[in-house]
Amino acid sequence: MMNDKQRENTAKYLYDLSKIVFTFTVVANAVSERFRADVFWLGLSAAALLFALAYLLDRGGKK
């Protein structure tokens, strides 16, 4: 089981990872010659999942 510090650091990492995935998905579609909906939705889904995991971890440490 993780202690509070480990949980906090993991949550921060997942928040950052969700921002990176979302940014790369948007930027990749913005600079490409054609919009790829499948890549966009996959990236958006992955970012949302990472954000949700981070939120749950972050919330789990608060009492």
N, C-alpha and C positions, 0 to 999 in steps of 0.2 A: 504494500500500500504506500502511496506517496504522502509525504508530509506536506504542510501548507506551502513551503517555499518551492518544492518541486512542482506542485500543482499549479502555482502561480506562474512559474517559468514555462511550463508546458503550455498553459493557456496563452501566454504572450506569444510563444512560438507559433501556435496554431492560428492566432489572430493575424500575425505577420504573414504566414503562409497563405492564408485565405486572401489577403490583400494582394499578394504577388500573383497568385493564380488568376484572380479577377482582372488585374491590370494587364497581364500578358494576354489574356483572352481578348480583352477589348482592343489593346494595341495591335495584336496580330490581325484582327479583323479590320481594323481601321487602315492599316498600311497595305493589306493585301489587295489584289486587283478585284477579287470577288469576295463577297460576304459568305462565310460558311456557317450556316445556322447550327449544324451539328457540333462544330467546335465551340461556338459561342455557348450553346446550352450545356454542353459537357463541362466547360470551364465554370460557368455560372453555378451549376449544380455542385461541382467540387468545392468551389469557394463557399457556398452556402453550408455544405456539410462540415467543412473545416471550421467555419465560424460557429456553427451550432455546437460542435464538440468543444471548442474553446469556451463558449459561453457556459456550457454545462460544467466543465472543469472549474472555471472561475467562480461560478455560483456555488459549487460544492464545497469550496473552502470557506465561505462566509457563514457565520453562525448568527 
